Amino acid sequence: MQTQAVAFHRPIAANENSRWSVAAIEALFQLPFADLMFRAQQVHREHFDPNQVQLSTLLSIKTGGCSEDCGYCPQSAFHDAGVENRRMLDVDEVVKAAKAAQQAGADRFCMGAAWREPSAEDMAAVVEMVKAVRGLGMETCATLGMLNEAQTAQLKDAGLDYYNHNLDTAPEFYGNIISTRDYQDRLDTLERVRKAGMHICSGGIIGMGESLTQRAGLIAQLANMEPYPESVPINNLVKVEGTPLADQQDIDPLDFVRMIAVARITMPKARVRLSAGRQQMGEAVQALCFLAGANSIFYGDQLLTTGNPDVERDRALMDKLGMYPFAEQHG
């Protein structure tokens, strides 16, 4: 027993340049569950109120017909997943949805569009949406695919707070999931976003058939960014009929909790978001995710095209756990 205690207290981290190696991250994953959770809670409490959670609402502003072939995505034009292609929403429709989200308690509003990259016409409309939502006093986030430098400058000028562009998985597993763009394309877009002065929202998906080492590889990519993303969404694959990953085997829920804990330890000041897949999780697993350091959720009954626990269920769970939104002050 003494030997185990000593092993636990020895730092598992970084090399001399304070960067996380894949091996060091894999060692975190392999800690006894209680030790991992304890360490994640310590880190979490050092930087955040452990009972606060940020509520974000995600709206699809343009749905379906995407020219990318991401194996998990029902919006890809390569897959027949029953998602109807819909035009881009009007600014008034977006503002109406943002106001409803704000009244329900959300303080961040995310706008997602199924594009490989936006056109000049698309960008003009998105800029107006960002300005309008920002005018409500909400944090704004957008996910629009790849961006060039002119586009990141436009979004920054419009007042966009966060740009979401997930890495999805480790570089060596990426080709198993997507063939229409390179990993470097994603990194280049994130670099442009950072250069323009916006915050980065970037995470990934687990449960796509990746190995533990590849999960560690994804975390290494994120944690070694300088600086690492301010917002890190961790998604559990939502299997959609008609996509290549529809028959993927479910992962153990505790493996997902471990992913949250490792993200928290390696990116201490980030908002770690419990994202897609919550609808398939029971309350106990979600509670463990909060204990592991998750402090942000997507809030509302729908993500881009897949279901999400509704507002009443989320509020009831938060009440059970004694948690409250960032937007509410508790003495």
C-alpha positions in Angstrom: 0.0 0.0 0.0 2.9 2.4 0.8 4.4 1.8 -2.6 1.2 2.6 -4.4 0.8 5.9 -2.5 4.4 7.0 -3.4 3.7 6.1 -7.1 0.5 8.2 -7.0 2.2 11.3 -5.6 5.1 11.3 -8.1 4.3 13.9 -10.8 3.1 12.4 -14.1 3.6 15.2 -16.5 5.5 16.9 -18.9 9.0 16.9 -20.1 11.5 19.7 -19.5 9.6 22.0 -21.9 6.4 21.6 -19.8 4.8 19.8 -22.7 2.7 16.7 -22.2 4.0 13.6 -23.9 1.6 11.0 -25.2 3.2 8.5 -22.7 2.6 10.8 -19.8 -1.0 11.3 -20.8 -1.5 7.6 -21.3 -0.2 7.1 -17.7 -2.9 9.4 -16.4 -5.5 7.3 -18.2 -4.1 4.2 -16.5 -4.2 5.5 -12.9 -6.6 3.8 -10.5 -10.0 5.5 -11.0 -10.2 7.0 -7.5 -6.7 8.4 -7.8 -7.5 10.0 -11.2 -10.7 11.5 -10.0 -9.0 12.9 -6.9 -6.3 14.5 -8.9 -8.8 16.0 -11.4 -10.9 17.4 -8.6 -7.8 19.0 -7.0 -6.9 20.7 -10.3 -10.5 21.7 -10.9 -11.0 23.3 -7.5 -7.8 25.2 -7.9 -9.2 27.1 -10.9 -13.0 27.0 -10.7 -16.0 26.9 -8.4 -16.6 23.1 -8.6 -20.4 23.6 -8.4 -20.7 26.1 -11.3 -21.4 25.0 -14.9 -21.6 27.0 -18.0 -24.7 26.6 -20.1 -24.2 26.8 -23.9 -26.9 26.5 -26.5 -26.1 25.3 -30.0 -28.1 26.2 -33.1 -27.7 24.8 -36.6 -27.9 27.9 -38.8 -27.4 25.9 -42.0 -28.1 22.1 -42.0 -27.1 19.2 -44.2 -25.3 18.8 -47.6 -21.8 19.2 -46.3 -19.0 18.3 -48.8 -16.8 16.6 -46.1 -17.0 12.9 -45.5 -16.6 12.8 -41.7 -17.6 9.2 -40.7 -19.6 10.3 -37.6 -21.6 13.1 -39.2 -25.2 12.7 -40.5 -24.9 16.1 -42.3 -22.3 14.8 -44.8 -23.5 14.6 -48.4 -21.6 11.3 -48.6 -24.0 9.6 -46.1 -27.7 8.8 -46.3 -28.7 9.6 -42.7 -32.1 11.1 -43.3 -31.0 14.7 -42.6 -32.9 17.2 -44.7 -30.8 19.9 -46.4 -32.0 23.3 -45.1 -31.2 26.8 -46.2 -29.3 29.2 -43.9 -31.5 30.8 -41.3 -32.4 34.5 -41.3 -30.8 36.8 -38.7 -34.2 37.3 -37.1 -34.6 33.5 -36.6 -31.2 33.3 -35.0 -31.8 36.2 -32.7 -35.2 34.7 -31.6 -33.5 31.4 -30.8 -30.7 33.2 -28.9 -33.2 35.2 -26.8 -35.0 31.9 -25.9 -31.8 30.3 -24.9 -30.8 33.3 -22.8 -34.2 33.3 -21.0 -33.7 29.5 -20.3 -30.4 30.3 -18.6 -27.7 29.9 -21.3 -24.9 32.5 -21.4 -23.1 31.3 -24.5 -24.7 30.9 -27.9 -23.1 28.7 -30.6 -23.9 28.9 -34.3 -23.0 25.9 -36.5 -23.1 25.5 -40.2 -22.6 22.4 -42.3 -19.9 23.7 -44.7 -16.4 22.7 -45.7 -15.7 26.5 -45.6 -18.0 29.5 -45.9 -18.4 31.6 -49.0 -18.2 35.4 -49.0 -22.0 35.6 -49.1 -22.2 33.1 -46.2 -19.7 35.2 -44.2 -21.7 38.4 -44.6 -24.8 36.7 -43.1 -22.8 35.1 -40.2 -21.2 38.4 -39.3 -24.7 40.0 -38.9 -25.8 37.0 -36.7 -22.7 37.4 -34.5 -23.2 41.1 -34.1 -26.9 40.6 -33.2 -26.3 37.8 -30.7 -23.4 39.7 -29.1 -25.8 42.6 -28.7 -27.9 40.5 -26.4 -25.0 40.3 -24.0 -24.3 36.6 -24.7 -20.9 35.0 -25.4 -20.8 34.0 -29.0 -19.3 31.0 -30.7 -19.4 29.8 -34.3 -18.4 26.6 -36.1 -18.2 27.1 -39.8 -15.5 24.8 -41.1 -12.1 26.0 -42.4 -11.4 29.7 -42.4 -8.8 31.9 -44.1 -7.2 34.9 -42.5 -9.7 37.4 -44.0 -12.6 35.4 -42.6 -11.1 35.2 -39.1 -10.5 39.0 -39.2 -14.2 39.5 -40.2 -15.4 37.3 -37.3 -13.1 39.0 -34.8 -14.4 42.5 -35.9 -18.0 41.3 -35.6 -17.3 40.4 -31.9 -17.1 36.6 -32.0 -15.7 35.3 -28.7 -15.0 31.7 -29.6 -14.4 29.7 -32.7 -15.1 26.0 -32.6 -13.0 23.7 -34.8 -12.6 20.2 -33.3 -9.5 18.1 -34.0 -11.8 15.0 -33.6 -9.1 12.5 -32.8 -5.3 11.8 -32.9 -3.4 12.5 -36.1 -2.6 8.9 -36.7 -6.3 7.8 -36.5 -7.7 10.8 -38.4 -7.5 9.2 -41.8 -9.8 6.4 -40.6 -12.6 8.9 -40.0 -12.1 11.7 -42.6 -10.5 11.7 -46.1 -11.7 15.1 -47.5 -9.4 17.3 -45.4 -6.0 16.9 -43.7 -5.3 17.1 -40.0 -3.0 20.1 -40.8 -6.0 21.9 -42.3 -7.6 21.9 -38.9 -4.5 23.0 -37.1 -4.0 25.8 -39.7 -7.5 27.1 -39.1 -7.0 27.1 -35.3 -3.8 29.0 -35.8 -5.5 31.7 -37.8 -8.3 32.0 -35.2 -5.7 32.4 -32.5 -3.8 35.0 -34.5 -6.9 37.0 -35.1 -7.4 37.3 -31.3 -10.3 35.0 -30.7 -10.7 32.2 -28.1 -10.4 28.6 -29.4 -13.0 25.9 -28.7 -11.5 22.6 -29.8 -11.9 19.0 -28.6 -12.8 15.7 -30.0 -14.9 12.6 -30.1 -14.2 9.2 -28.4 -15.8 5.9 -29.2 -14.9 5.9 -32.9 -12.7 2.8 -32.6 -9.6 4.6 -31.5 -7.1 3.1 -29.0 -6.2 4.4 -25.6 -2.9 5.7 -27.0 -4.8 7.5 -29.7 -7.1 9.1 -27.1 -3.9 10.2 -25.3 -2.6 11.5 -28.7 -5.7 13.7 -29.1 -5.3 15.2 -25.6 -1.6 15.8 -26.4 -2.4 17.8 -29.5 -4.8 20.0 -27.5 -2.8 20.4 -24.3 0.4 21.2 -26.2 -1.1 24.1 -28.1 0.4 27.4 -26.9 -1.9 28.4 -25.3 -4.2 25.4 -25.1 -7.9 25.9 -26.0 -10.0 28.0 -23.6 -12.9 25.6 -24.3 -12.6 21.8 -24.8 -15.7 19.9 -25.8 -15.4 16.1 -25.2 -18.0 14.2 -27.3 -19.1 10.6 -26.9 -19.9 9.3 -30.4 -23.6 9.5 -31.2 -24.2 6.7 -33.6 -26.6 7.7 -36.4 -28.1 5.2 -38.9 -26.7 5.8 -42.4 -23.2 6.9 -41.2 -20.1 4.7 -41.4 -19.8 4.6 -37.6 -23.5 3.6 -37.0 -22.5 0.1 -35.8 -19.5 1.1 -33.7 -19.3 -0.7 -30.3 -20.3 1.4 -27.3 -17.4 2.4 -25.0 -17.5 1.8 -21.2 -19.0 4.9 -19.6 -16.1 5.1 -17.1 -13.7 5.4 -20.0 -15.6 8.6 -21.0 -15.3 9.9 -17.4 -11.6 9.2 -17.6 -11.3 11.3 -20.8 -13.0 14.3 -19.0 -10.6 13.9 -16.0 -7.5 13.8 -18.2 -8.6 16.8 -20.2 -9.1 18.7 -16.9 -5.6 17.7 -15.5 -3.8 18.6 -18.7 -5.7 21.8 -19.5 -6.4 23.2 -16.0 -8.0 26.5 -16.9 -10.1 25.4 -19.8 -13.8 25.0 -19.7 -14.2 21.3 -20.3 -17.5 20.7 -22.0 -19.6 17.6 -21.6 -20.9 17.6 -25.1 -22.5 15.1 -27.6 -23.7 11.8 -26.2 -25.2 13.1 -22.9 -28.7 11.9 -23.9 -27.3 8.3 -23.7 -25.7 8.8 -20.3 -27.6 8.3 -17.0 -27.5 10.9 -14.3 -24.8 9.0 -12.4 -22.4 9.1 -15.3 -23.0 12.8 -15.9 -22.4 13.4 -12.2 -19.1 11.6 -12.4 -18.2 13.8 -15.4 -18.8 16.9 -13.3 -16.7 15.4 -10.5 -14.0 14.7 -13.1 -13.8 18.4 -14.0 -16.5 19.1 -16.7 -17.9 22.5 -16.1 -19.8 23.3 -19.3 -22.7 21.6 -21.1 -24.7 22.1 -24.2 -28.1 23.1 -23.0 -31.4 22.6 -24.9 -33.2 19.7 -26.5 -31.1 19.5 -29.7 -27.5 19.8 -30.9 -26.9 20.4 -34.6 -29.0 17.4 -35.7 -29.0 15.0 -32.7 -30.9 15.0 -29.5 -29.8 16.4 -26.1 -31.3 16.2 -22.6 -34.0 18.9 -22.4 -33.8 22.0 -20.2 -36.1 20.6 -17.4 -34.0 17.4 -17.1 -30.8 19.4 -16.9 -32.2 21.8 -14.3 -33.4 18.9 -12.2 -30.0 17.2 -12.4 -28.2 20.4 -11.5 -30.6 20.9 -8.5 -29.9 17.3 -7.3 -26.1 18.0 -7.5 -26.3 21.5 -5.9 -24.9 23.0 -9.1 -25.8 26.3 -10.8 -25.0 28.2 -14.0 -22.1 30.6 -14.4 -24.7 33.3 -15.0 -26.2 32.9 -11.5 -24.5 34.3 -8.5 -24.4 32.2 -5.3 -23.0 33.4 -2.0 
